[in-house]
Amino acid sequence: MSDQSAPSVTLVPVVDLDLIQRIIPHRYPFLLIDKVCDVVLHKSCVGIKNVTYNEPQFQGHFPGMPIFPGVMIIEAMAQTSGILVGLSMDLVDKGAKVFFMGVDGVKFRRKVVPGDVLELHVTALRGGGRVWKFEGRAMVGTELACEATFSAMFDLPKA
């Protein structure tokens, strides 16, 4: 007897840098995720950002006390959500663009510094078409660094 109430879950293996660049248009120095894992299509995923001292923002933020900028944490969460949407809507190699529509309830809880591995947990709250809404949490180990709710519009390619 099968349980028909159980939702089907589609897990995608680790999304590497090559596939990331085939989904979203961001490139160095503004590509802020190194890989994406734990993808559940239409639902959630986890982006990974290895924070390293040689990144250009640390020259000025701040000299002698490098801190990964909060707005870049939010952008990294957004890029992670772009991968979720790209995989969920079959947008690989289709040149789709993504644009922020809003960011709400942002809270920063911990500094992110070189040597940290930033885990960007994003969950789709609403989506399926051009406009999606997400909840994001940026973690360093077990510590919450940032949380936010954000929405984005996807400029889908013409059929």
C-alpha positions as CSV (number, residue, x, y, z in Angstrom):
1,M,0.0,0.0,0.0
2,S,1.5,3.4,-1.0
3,D,1.1,6.6,0.9
4,Q,-0.4,9.0,-1.7
5,S,-0.2,11.9,0.7
6,A,3.6,11.9,0.8
7,P,5.0,14.6,-1.5
8,S,7.5,13.6,-4.2
9,V,10.9,15.0,-3.6
10,T,13.4,15.6,-6.3
11,L,17.0,16.0,-5.0
12,V,19.7,17.3,-7.4
13,P,23.3,16.4,-6.8
14,V,25.8,19.1,-6.0
15,V,25.7,22.0,-8.5
16,D,29.2,23.0,-9.4
17,L,30.6,26.3,-10.6
18,D,30.2,25.4,-14.2
19,L,26.5,24.7,-13.9
20,I,26.0,27.7,-11.7
21,Q,27.4,29.9,-14.5
22,R,25.0,28.2,-17.0
23,I,22.0,29.3,-14.9
24,I,22.8,32.8,-13.6
25,P,24.6,35.6,-15.4
26,H,26.9,36.6,-12.5
27,R,30.7,36.4,-13.0
28,Y,33.8,37.2,-10.9
29,P,34.1,39.4,-8.9
30,F,30.3,39.4,-8.3
31,L,29.6,35.6,-8.5
32,L,29.3,35.0,-4.7
33,I,28.6,31.3,-4.5
34,D,31.0,28.4,-5.1
35,K,28.5,25.5,-5.2
36,V,24.9,24.6,-4.3
37,C,23.8,21.4,-2.6
38,D,20.8,19.8,-1.0
39,V,18.5,21.0,-3.8
40,V,14.9,20.1,-3.5
41,L,13.3,21.4,-6.7
42,H,10.6,24.1,-6.2
43,K,11.4,24.1,-2.4
44,S,14.9,24.7,-1.1
45,C,18.7,24.5,-1.4
46,V,21.9,25.4,0.3
47,G,24.6,27.6,-1.4
48,I,28.2,27.5,-0.2
49,K,30.5,30.5,-0.2
50,N,34.1,30.1,0.9
51,V,35.1,33.4,2.2
52,T,38.8,34.1,1.4
53,Y,41.1,37.0,2.3
54,N,42.1,37.6,-1.3
55,E,38.7,38.8,-2.4
56,P,38.6,42.4,-3.6
57,Q,36.1,43.8,-1.0
58,F,38.5,43.2,1.8
59,Q,40.8,45.9,0.6
60,G,38.3,48.5,1.8
61,H,35.9,46.6,4.1
62,F,37.7,47.2,6.4
63,P,41.5,47.6,6.3
64,G,43.0,45.7,9.2
65,M,39.6,44.2,10.1
66,P,38.2,42.3,7.1
67,I,34.4,41.7,7.3
68,F,32.3,40.3,4.5
69,P,29.7,43.0,3.7
70,G,26.2,42.3,4.7
71,V,24.7,43.3,1.4
72,M,27.0,40.7,-0.2
73,I,25.6,38.1,2.1
74,I,22.1,39.0,0.9
75,E,23.2,38.9,-2.7
76,A,24.8,35.5,-2.1
77,M,21.4,34.2,-0.8
78,A,19.7,35.7,-3.9
79,Q,22.2,34.0,-6.2
80,T,21.5,30.7,-4.4
81,S,17.8,31.2,-4.9
82,G,18.5,31.9,-8.6
83,I,20.0,28.4,-8.9
84,L,16.9,26.9,-7.2
85,V,14.6,28.6,-9.7
86,G,16.9,27.9,-12.7
87,L,16.9,24.1,-11.9
88,S,13.2,24.0,-11.0
89,M,12.1,25.8,-14.2
90,D,14.6,24.2,-16.6
91,L,16.5,27.4,-17.3
92,V,20.0,25.9,-17.8
93,D,21.6,27.5,-20.8
94,K,18.6,29.7,-21.5
95,G,20.0,33.1,-20.6
96,A,17.3,33.9,-17.9
97,K,18.0,37.0,-15.8
98,V,16.9,37.6,-12.2
99,F,16.2,41.0,-10.6
100,F,15.6,41.8,-6.9
101,M,12.1,43.1,-6.1
102,G,12.4,43.5,-2.4
103,V,14.2,42.6,0.8
104,D,12.5,42.5,4.1
105,G,13.2,41.7,7.7
106,V,17.0,41.7,7.4
107,K,18.9,40.9,10.5
108,F,22.6,40.5,10.9
109,R,23.7,38.3,13.9
110,R,27.4,37.6,13.4
111,K,30.3,38.9,11.5
112,V,31.5,36.9,8.5
113,V,35.3,37.0,8.1
114,P,37.9,35.3,5.9
115,G,38.2,31.6,6.6
116,D,34.5,31.2,7.2
117,V,32.4,28.9,5.1
118,L,29.0,30.6,4.6
119,E,26.1,28.3,4.1
120,L,23.1,30.0,2.4
121,H,19.9,28.2,3.2
122,V,17.1,29.4,1.0
123,T,13.5,28.2,1.0
124,A,10.9,29.2,-1.6
125,L,7.8,30.6,0.1
126,R,6.0,31.4,-3.2
127,G,6.8,30.8,-6.8
128,G,6.4,28.9,-10.0
129,G,6.2,31.7,-12.5
130,R,8.1,34.9,-13.0
131,V,7.9,36.2,-9.3
132,W,9.2,34.2,-6.4
133,K,9.5,34.9,-2.7
134,F,12.2,33.3,-0.5
135,E,13.3,33.0,3.1
136,G,17.0,33.0,3.6
137,R,19.4,32.2,6.4
138,A,23.1,32.6,6.2
139,M,25.0,30.3,8.6
140,V,28.6,29.9,9.7
141,G,28.7,26.4,11.3
142,T,25.8,26.4,13.7
143,E,25.7,30.2,14.1
144,L,23.2,32.4,12.3
145,A,25.0,35.3,10.5
146,C,22.0,36.8,8.6
147,E,18.4,36.2,7.9
148,A,16.0,37.9,5.4
149,T,12.9,37.5,3.3
150,F,13.3,38.6,-0.3
151,S,11.5,38.5,-3.6
152,A,12.8,38.4,-7.2
153,M,11.5,38.5,-10.7
154,F,12.8,36.2,-13.3
155,D,13.0,37.5,-16.9
156,L,12.3,34.2,-18.6
157,P,13.6,33.6,-22.1
158,K,11.1,33.9,-25.0
159,A,9.9,30.5,-26.2
